[in-house]
Amino acid sequence: TQKFNIEMQTLSIEDILVAIAREQKLRFKQVNNNITVSKPANYIEEVIEVVETNIEITGTVTDENGDPLPGASVTVSGTNTGAVTDFEGNYSITVPEGSTLIFSYIGFEAMVVVVGNQSQIDVTLKADLSSLEEVVVTAFGLEREERSLGTSVGKVSGEQLSQNPDINVANSLAGRVSGVTVDNAGSGPGGSTRVIIRGFSSLGGNNQPLYVVDGVPIDNSNRGAAGRWGGFDRGDGIQNINPNDIESMTVLKGPNAAALYGQRGANGVILITTKSGKARKGIGVNINSNVRVGNPMVWPDWQNEYGLGSRGQHRFFTDGNGTIYSRAEADQLGITDQLTPQITTIADGPQHPKSWGPGMDGGQVYSWDGELVPFSPQPDNAKDFFQNQITVDNNVAFSGGNDKTTFRLSIANMTNQGVIPKNTLTRNTFNLKASHKLSDRFSAEGRINYVRQTAKNRPGLSDQQRNFRTPDPSP
C-alpha cells in the first residue's frame, strides 16, 4: 500500500483517477458501477476504460384494476431513450444496468423504478385525480367527464359565484361562458335578466334557456315588463336563487346538448346544482359577507347653453301673482314685455319641456313651483340626483351528517340601495337540503327554498312619464 498526495481544487473523479494513473502507472477499468485497478506490464496513456453492460427489460403496465394501459410511456431517466406499451400493456426496452425507468400515462401518477439487475418489471399506475378532466353535470343530473361529451358545455363553479355574488345569479354568467350573451334592462336591482345562448333561434318567440335546479325545471317568467306606455320590471324566477347556495352552474349549449329536455330545451339549458351537506364530525358553519358599492359609469353629453322653450323663445310668462300666460296669449294682449318668463308649469307634463328655448343668460325666471330663480345652466343636476348603489349580502350556512344522512341549512339576507333615491330592495332566503341513503341502490333527497323579497320605488321603463314621482305600487 502506498500513499500519495495530489493538489486539486475542483476536479472530477475521472480527472483524479487519470492523475493517479499517470503518477503510479496504473490502469483503471469501470464496469457499470465497479472500478478495478491493475498495473499493466506495458503502460499506455489510456488509463481508464469504461465498459457498460446493457440488459433488456420487459414487463407490463396496468392500472389499479389490473387492466392494461396501451400507449404508456417508458423512458430512461436523464436520456432520450424510451418505449411505448402495446395494446396489451406490454413493453420491451434495452437499458444500461443500474438505470432508472420512468413510467407515465395521461391521467395517472408517474412511477420511478430503479432497474438494478432486474430483467422484468411489472408496474401498476395509480390514477392522478388532480389531472383528470373536470366533471360536469349533464341532463337529469348525470355526472360526466367533460372530455367524454360530444356536445359543448360551459361551467361556472360556486366559488366563482360566491366571490362576487350578483342580485340576479344569471348576471354571473356574463364573460364566464363562451357563446352566452347576458343583458339586463335598466330596471335597477331586482330586475329581470335575458340570457341568450348561441344567438337568437326565434325572431318573435322566446329565446331564453330552460333553467333546471337540482333536476327540477323552474318558471323563469318575467313578473311584469314595460309596454308601449311604460311599466315596471318586477324581476324573474332565477333571481330567487341565492348565489351562495350554488355548487355549480352548467350551460348546455344548443339543442343537441339539451335534447333530453325536449322542446323546452331548444334554446339551451342552464343546470344549477345546489350545495349539499357532507359526512363529517360535528356541524360545519360557513359565513360569507359581501359589501358592494356602485355608481353610474357613463353620463350623457349634456348641452348647457339653451334652456326650456321652443323656437328660441320662452313658452310661458307670469305676472308674479299666480297668473300664467302662454306666449300666444301674452303677444295677443301686448303685455309680453311686462311679464316674467316662466320656464315650465305643473300642468305642463314631462313630455313637453324641450331645450329649444333662448340661451341661458342668468336672467330671472319663475320655476314650476313659483320661485324666482336665475335662468342659468345646472351642469351637475343629474349627477346630484343619483346616489351610490350599496349592496350588503350576508349568508350563514350549517352543514353536517354521517354516512347515511346529510343536511345543509342556509339563511341569507340581502339589502340594496339603488342609484335612484328611495329605490330599495330587500331579500331574505331560507334554504334546507337533506338526503338519506335508504340502501346501496336507493336514496332520497329533499329541498325547501323560501324567499321573501320586497322592492320599493322601482324605476319606470319605456314611456313611463312619472318615473321618479310615483313609486311602484306593488312590491
ABEGO torsion letter per residue (X at the ends): XBBBBBBBABBBAAAAAAAAAAAAGBBBBBBEABBBBBBBABBBABABBBBBBBBBBBEBBBBAAGBBBBGBBBBBBGBABBBBBBAAGBBBBBBBBGBBBBBBBBGBBBBBBBAEABABBBBBBBBBAAABBBBBBBBGGBBBBAAABABBBBBBBAAAAAABBBABAAAAABGABBGBBBBBBAAEBGBBBBBBBGEBABAABBABBBBBBGGBBBBABBBEBBBAAEEBBAEBAAAABBAAABABBBBBBEAAAAAAAEAAAAAEBBBBBBBBBBBBBEBBBBBBBBBBBBBBABBBBBBAABBBEBGGBBABBBAGAGBBBBAAAAAAAGAAAABBBBABBAAAEAAABBBABBBBAGBBBBBAAGBBBBBBBBAAAAAAABBBBBBBBBBBBBBEEBAABBBBBBBBBBBBBBABBGBBBBBBBBBBBBBBBABAABBBBBBBBBBBBBBBGBBBBEABABAAABBBABX
